[in-house]
Amino acid sequence: MAEYRPRISDKQLEKLLRLSGAVLVTGVKWCGKTTSSKRYAASEIVLDSSEEGRDLILRAEAMPSDLLGKEPPLLIDEWQNAPRLWDAIRREVDSRGKRGQFILTGSSAPLDDESRKDIFHSGFGRIANLRMHTMSSIETGFSYGKVSLSKLFEDGTMYISEHSDRTLEDAALALCRGGWPAALDDDDEDALEIPYMLLDELINNDTQRKMEELGLRKNPNDVRRLMRSYSRNISTQASKSLIRRDLSNNEDSPFHEETLNKYLALLESMFIIEDLEAWAPSTRSKIRVQGSPTRHLSEPSLAAASLGLSPQALIKDFRTFGFLFESYAVKDLRVYSSILNGSLFHYRDAKGLEADAVMELRDHRWAMFEVKLFDPSRIDEGARNLLRIKEKMDYQRMKEPSFLMVITAGRYARQRPDGVYEVPISLLAP
């Protein structure tokens, strides 16, 4: 068995177990939720589709409290298959008056009304939430971690001059391999097959099972087309109507809006889709922002697989590579922001000025990012764009940015003469 590779989320889980009676760990299937959670659990029950799992689900639905007497912390894997456990856990946490009693993991959230009605209480104050992602560049070892975001938030004028030996081809390979923990030690040939294998299972098995539970007509071809359309529009603010037109074969067989909304809700509930919401620079800002989300999948290698792209194909198609690389960087920034007590957004104002990502910390410090592959002229354009946005902000209402950064697939990290940082993703760390 491969040696466990520490995750950034480990420290978050430790903290939440100290602070809360139970922790709910969610994320796309195979991101490592169960493996990480087992390290903190003293006992475990698995509510899967095995014979034992189905028996436990029946028991949980009939007498949910009877399953909760094992040694804490008790890990309940795929808890959403027995939604009545939610209230039972809340009551048990109240009764015991202790923290760190339960860890719940789930690769989907209940969507149907019957399951939702069993969750009578939000869990506020008893059940903390932890969103887990596939592994970031620093976790897989692709990033050397020489440029720390936390240090830049402390000192946004610090001098940086670092070098990475990672090439553009290495970045394409890292993107297509993805951050799947189980594939970390596989050779490139095997690792590049994993996203295709997982995509097929998600489309042909997991989504179809959920559709059946919701009373929807099972149609793996429609789900595959939707995944392909989303992947084609990744890192853009494509509207639902545009995606729906993309999915319609012709005028005689349109993809109905209601169907699209149900499919999108399904993929969101399975943590496959993870759009980036818009950032408002201040609650009282005079700047009019556009609120459309930027389209992203939680794991960009699934987008590459949906489009049938290899690392070699990405190198030959820089336009597509650029969109997927932006999504790859966004996923890393999501992971890094979580350990910094921050949130990630995108920015676009009514006049068309936009930034690929904005990281805002709990104390309202913020930084803004553009993502460019390697072309010096595009990097210059990204830096100028960040500076124009900075000049528009009203600093009587908000703090100045801690720093501005262009993330690249290049090899050198530096602070440019204009003050903007230029940093390869292979050097970035939280």
C-alpha positions in Angstrom: 0.0 0.0 0.0 1.3 3.4 -1.0 2.5 5.7 1.8 0.0 8.4 2.8 0.8 11.8 1.4 -0.2 14.6 3.9 -3.0 16.8 2.7 -3.5 20.5 3.3 -7.0 19.7 4.5 -5.6 17.4 7.3 -4.9 20.5 9.5 -8.3 21.8 8.9 -9.9 18.5 9.9 -7.9 18.4 13.1 -9.0 21.9 13.9 -12.6 21.3 13.2 -12.6 18.1 15.3 -11.3 20.2 18.2 -14.0 22.8 17.8 -17.1 20.9 16.8 -19.1 17.8 17.8 -19.0 16.4 14.2 -17.4 17.3 10.9 -18.9 16.8 7.4 -16.2 16.2 4.8 -17.5 16.6 1.2 -15.8 16.6 -2.2 -15.8 14.9 -5.6 -15.5 11.1 -5.5 -11.9 9.8 -5.2 -10.5 13.1 -3.9 -9.3 11.2 -0.8 -12.0 12.1 1.8 -12.2 8.6 3.3 -8.5 7.9 3.3 -7.7 11.2 5.1 -10.6 10.8 7.6 -9.6 7.3 8.6 -6.4 8.7 10.0 -8.5 10.6 12.7 -11.2 7.9 13.2 -11.3 5.3 16.0 -14.2 3.4 14.3 -16.0 3.3 11.0 -19.2 2.3 9.3 -19.5 2.3 5.5 -23.0 3.0 3.9 -22.1 1.8 0.4 -23.9 -0.5 -2.1 -22.3 -3.7 -0.7 -24.5 -6.2 1.1 -23.2 -5.1 4.5 -23.6 -1.4 3.5 -27.2 -1.9 2.4 -28.0 -3.7 5.7 -26.5 -0.8 7.6 -28.5 1.7 5.5 -31.7 -0.1 6.4 -30.7 -0.1 10.1 -29.8 3.6 9.9 -33.2 4.5 8.4 -35.1 2.5 11.0 -33.1 3.1 14.1 -30.4 5.7 13.3 -29.2 6.2 16.9 -28.3 2.4 17.2 -25.4 2.9 14.8 -23.7 5.7 16.7 -22.5 3.9 19.8 -19.0 3.0 18.4 -15.8 4.5 19.8 -15.4 8.1 18.8 -14.5 9.7 16.5 -16.8 7.4 14.4 -16.3 7.8 10.7 -19.6 7.4 8.7 -18.7 7.0 5.0 -21.2 8.0 2.4 -23.6 9.3 5.1 -26.0 10.7 2.5 -27.3 7.2 1.8 -29.0 7.4 5.2 -30.1 11.0 5.6 -32.0 10.3 8.9 -28.5 9.9 10.5 -28.1 13.7 10.3 -30.6 14.6 13.0 -29.6 11.5 15.1 -25.9 12.7 15.1 -27.0 16.2 16.0 -29.0 14.9 19.0 -26.1 12.6 20.0 -23.7 15.5 19.9 -26.0 17.5 22.2 -26.5 14.6 24.5 -22.7 13.8 24.9 -21.6 17.5 25.2 -18.3 16.5 23.7 -16.4 17.6 20.6 -14.8 15.4 17.9 -17.4 12.6 18.1 -18.2 12.0 14.4 -16.7 12.4 10.9 -19.2 12.2 8.0 -17.9 11.8 4.5 -20.0 12.2 1.3 -19.3 12.4 -2.5 -22.8 13.7 -3.1 -25.5 15.7 -1.2 -29.1 14.7 -0.9 -31.2 16.2 -3.7 -34.6 14.6 -3.5 -37.4 16.0 -1.3 -37.7 12.7 0.7 -34.1 12.8 1.8 -34.1 16.5 2.4 -37.1 16.4 4.8 -35.1 13.9 7.0 -32.6 16.7 7.7 -34.6 18.8 10.0 -31.8 20.8 11.5 -29.0 22.6 9.6 -26.4 21.2 12.0 -25.3 24.7 12.9 -23.1 24.7 16.0 -22.9 20.9 16.0 -21.7 19.8 12.5 -18.9 21.7 10.9 -18.2 21.6 7.1 -15.0 20.8 5.3 -14.8 21.0 1.5 -12.0 18.7 0.2 -10.5 18.9 -3.2 -8.2 16.7 -5.3 -4.6 17.3 -4.6 -3.0 20.7 -5.4 0.4 21.2 -7.1 2.1 21.5 -3.7 0.5 18.3 -2.5 1.4 16.2 -5.6 4.9 17.5 -5.6 4.6 19.3 -8.9 5.2 22.6 -7.1 8.4 23.2 -5.2 6.6 25.7 -2.9 9.3 28.4 -2.9 6.8 31.3 -3.2 4.4 31.5 -0.2 1.0 33.3 -0.5 0.8 33.7 3.2 4.2 35.5 3.3 3.1 37.7 0.5 -0.1 38.6 2.4 2.2 39.6 5.3 4.6 41.6 3.0 3.4 42.3 -0.5 6.7 44.1 -1.4 9.1 41.3 -0.6 11.8 40.5 -3.1 11.4 37.3 -5.1 13.8 35.7 -7.5 13.3 31.9 -7.9 13.7 29.4 -10.7 11.7 26.2 -11.6 12.9 23.4 -13.9 9.3 22.5 -14.8 8.6 23.0 -18.5 5.4 23.8 -20.4 5.2 20.1 -21.2 5.4 19.2 -17.5 2.5 21.6 -16.8 0.4 19.9 -19.5 1.2 16.5 -18.1 0.4 17.6 -14.5 -3.0 19.0 -15.7 -4.0 15.9 -17.5 -2.8 13.5 -14.7 -4.9 15.5 -12.2 -4.7 15.5 -8.5 -6.1 12.0 -7.8 -4.4 10.7 -4.7 -4.7 7.0 -5.7 -2.8 7.7 -9.0 0.0 9.7 -7.4 2.6 6.9 -7.6 1.5 5.6 -11.0 3.6 6.0 -14.1 2.5 8.6 -16.6 0.8 6.1 -18.9 -1.4 4.7 -16.2 -2.0 8.0 -14.5 -3.3 9.6 -17.7 -5.9 6.8 -18.0 -7.3 7.5 -14.5 -9.4 10.6 -15.4 -11.0 8.7 -18.4 -11.8 5.8 -16.2 -13.2 8.0 -13.4 -15.2 10.1 -15.9 -16.8 7.0 -17.4 -17.8 5.7 -13.9 -19.2 9.1 -12.9 -21.3 9.3 -16.1 -22.3 5.7 -16.6 -22.8 4.6 -12.9 -22.9 7.4 -10.3 -24.9 10.0 -12.1 -27.3 7.4 -13.5 -27.9 6.0 -10.0 -28.7 9.5 -8.7 -31.0 10.1 -11.6 -32.9 7.0 -10.8 -33.2 8.0 -7.2 -34.6 11.4 -8.3 -37.1 9.8 -10.7 -35.2 11.2 -13.8 -34.9 9.3 -17.0 -31.4 7.7 -17.1 -29.4 9.0 -20.0 -25.6 8.7 -19.8 -25.2 10.2 -23.3 -26.9 13.5 -22.2 -24.6 13.7 -19.1 -21.5 13.1 -21.3 -22.6 15.8 -23.7 -23.1 18.2 -20.8 -19.7 17.4 -19.4 -18.2 18.1 -22.8 -20.0 21.3 -23.2 -19.0 22.5 -19.7 -15.4 21.6 -20.5 -15.5 23.5 -23.8 -16.7 26.6 -21.8 -14.4 26.2 -18.9 -12.9 29.4 -17.4 -15.5 31.4 -19.2 -18.8 33.0 -18.0 -20.9 31.0 -20.5 -24.5 31.4 -19.8 -26.9 28.5 -19.2 -28.7 29.4 -22.4 -25.4 29.1 -24.3 -24.7 25.7 -22.8 -28.3 24.7 -23.6 -27.9 25.7 -27.2 -24.6 23.8 -27.3 -26.4 20.7 -26.1 -29.3 20.9 -28.6 -28.7 18.7 -31.6 -31.1 20.8 -33.7 -34.2 22.9 -33.5 -36.4 19.8 -33.5 -34.7 18.3 -30.4 -33.9 21.1 -28.0 -32.3 20.5 -24.6 -35.0 21.9 -22.4 -34.1 24.5 -19.7 -35.7 22.5 -16.9 -33.7 19.4 -17.9 -30.5 21.4 -18.0 -31.1 22.9 -14.5 -31.8 19.4 -13.1 -28.6 18.0 -14.6 -26.5 20.9 -13.4 -28.0 20.5 -9.9 -27.1 16.9 -10.0 -23.5 17.5 -11.0 -23.2 20.2 -8.4 -24.6 17.9 -5.7 -21.8 15.4 -6.7 -19.2 18.1 -6.4 -18.2 17.7 -10.1 -19.1 21.2 -11.1 -17.6 24.0 -9.0 -18.2 27.4 -10.5 -16.3 30.5 -9.3 -18.6 33.1 -8.0 -18.2 36.9 -8.6 -16.4 39.1 -6.1 -17.9 42.5 -5.0 -14.9 44.6 -3.9 -17.0 46.3 -1.1 -20.5 45.9 0.2 -20.9 49.7 -0.5 -18.7 49.8 -3.6 -19.6 52.3 -6.4 -18.2 49.8 -8.9 -20.9 47.9 -10.7 -19.8 44.2 -11.0 -21.2 41.5 -13.1 -22.4 38.5 -11.1 -22.2 35.7 -13.6 -20.0 32.8 -12.3 -17.0 31.5 -14.1 -17.5 27.9 -15.2 -15.2 25.3 -13.7 -15.1 21.6 -12.9 -13.7 20.6 -9.5 -10.9 18.7 -11.2 -9.6 20.0 -14.5 -8.3 16.6 -15.6 -11.9 15.6 -16.0 -12.4 18.5 -18.5 -9.3 17.3 -20.4 -10.7 13.8 -20.5 -14.1 15.0 -21.5 -12.5 16.7 -24.5 -10.3 13.7 -25.3 -7.1 15.8 -24.8 -3.6 14.5 -24.1 -0.7 16.5 -22.9 0.7 16.5 -26.4 -2.7 17.7 -27.8 -2.7 20.6 -25.3 0.8 21.7 -26.4 -0.6 21.9 -30.0 -3.7 23.9 -29.0 -2.5 26.8 -26.7 -6.0 28.4 -26.7 -7.6 25.4 -25.1 -4.5 24.8 -22.9 -4.9 28.4 -21.6 -8.5 27.9 -20.5 -7.7 24.6 -18.9 -4.6 25.9 -17.2 -6.6 28.8 -15.7 -8.9 26.2 -14.2 -5.9 24.2 -12.9 -4.6 27.3 -11.2 -8.0 28.2 -9.8 -8.2 24.7 -8.2 -4.8 25.2 -6.6 -5.8 28.7 -5.3 -9.0 27.2 -3.8 -7.0 24.7 -1.9 -4.4 27.3 -0.8 -7.1 29.8 0.2 -8.8 27.3 2.5 -5.8 26.9 4.8 -5.4 30.8 4.8 -9.0 31.2 6.0 -9.9 32.8 2.7 -12.3 32.5 -0.1 -11.8 32.6 -3.9 -13.8 34.6 -6.4 -13.4 36.0 -9.9 -13.9 39.7 -10.8 -15.5 41.3 -13.8 -17.0 44.8 -13.8 -19.6 46.4 -16.0 -17.0 47.9 -18.3 -15.4 44.5 -19.0 -12.3 44.7 -16.8 -11.8 41.3 -15.2 -9.4 39.2 -13.2 -9.3 35.4 -13.2 -9.2 35.1 -9.4 -9.5 37.2 -6.2 -8.5 35.7 -2.9 -10.1 37.5 0.1 -9.1 36.6 3.6 -11.3 36.7 6.7 -9.8 40.0 7.8 -10.6 41.5 4.4 -7.0 41.5 3.1 -7.2 40.5 -0.6 -5.0 39.7 -3.6 -5.8 39.5 -7.3 -4.6 37.0 -9.9 -4.4 36.7 -13.7 -3.4 33.3 -15.2 -1.3 33.2 -18.4 0.6 30.3 -19.9 4.0 31.7 -20.8 3.8 34.3 -23.6 5.6 37.4 -22.3 3.2 39.8 -24.1 0.2 38.0 -22.5 1.9 38.2 -19.1 2.5 41.9 -19.6 -1.2 42.3 -20.6 -2.3 40.4 -17.5 -0.2 42.7 -15.3 -1.5 45.8 -16.9 -5.0 44.6 -16.4 -4.5 44.0 -12.7 -3.1 47.4 -12.3 -6.0 49.0 -14.1 -8.4 47.2 -11.7 -6.4 48.3 -8.7 -6.6 51.9 -9.8 -10.4 51.8 -9.9 -11.0 50.7 -6.3 -12.3 53.0 -3.6 -9.8 52.7 -0.8 -11.9 54.8 1.6 -14.2 51.8 1.6 -11.7 48.9 1.5 -8.1 47.9 2.0 -5.5 48.1 -0.8 -4.6 44.8 -2.3 -1.8 42.9 -0.4 -0.3 42.0 -3.8 -1.1 41.4 -7.5 0.1 38.3 -9.3 0.2 36.7 -12.7 0.4 32.9 -12.4 2.2 31.3 -15.3 3.4 27.9 -16.6 6.9 29.5 -17.1 10.1 28.9 -15.1 11.0 32.2 -13.3 9.4 34.0 -10.4 10.1 37.6 -9.9 8.6 40.9 -8.9 8.2 43.0 -12.0 9.2 46.7 -12.2 5.5 47.6 -12.1 5.2 45.8 -8.7 3.2 42.8 -10.0 4.5 39.4 -9.1 5.1 36.9 -11.9 5.1 33.3 -10.4 5.1 29.9 -12.1 2.4 27.6 -10.6 5.3 25.1 -10.0 6.7 27.4 -7.4 3.5 28.5 -5.6 2.6 27.4 -2.1 0.0 28.5 0.5 
